[in-house]
């Protein structure tokens, strides 16, 4: 099994190549597929209370894991076909968010940066 992001990307790329699916993997199609999978994830929590959403039995945990995996795979494919380094992009975004949401102004608050 793949236990690093690079190994997982390589495994997904091989999976796609063997099936000749690159032709279907435009950024648009992948983004739409990822949102469908994210919606399927949301369905598992749709009517749960806040407390229930934290308490997953084994079956629900497996189902949620499947939807997270589907969403993650599509995210990795979008990054692959657009040439975006997700680790770099995430680090840059965290840096930007640190500027937009300084600890001294937002600690314990869920307000958007435009509210202060």
ABEGO torsion letter per residue (X at the ends): XBABAAAAAAAAAAAAAAAGAAAABBAAAAAAAAAAAAAAAAAAAAABBAAAAABBBAAAAAAAAAAAAAAAAAAAAAAAAAGBBAAAAAAAAAAAAAAABBAAAABGBABBAAAX
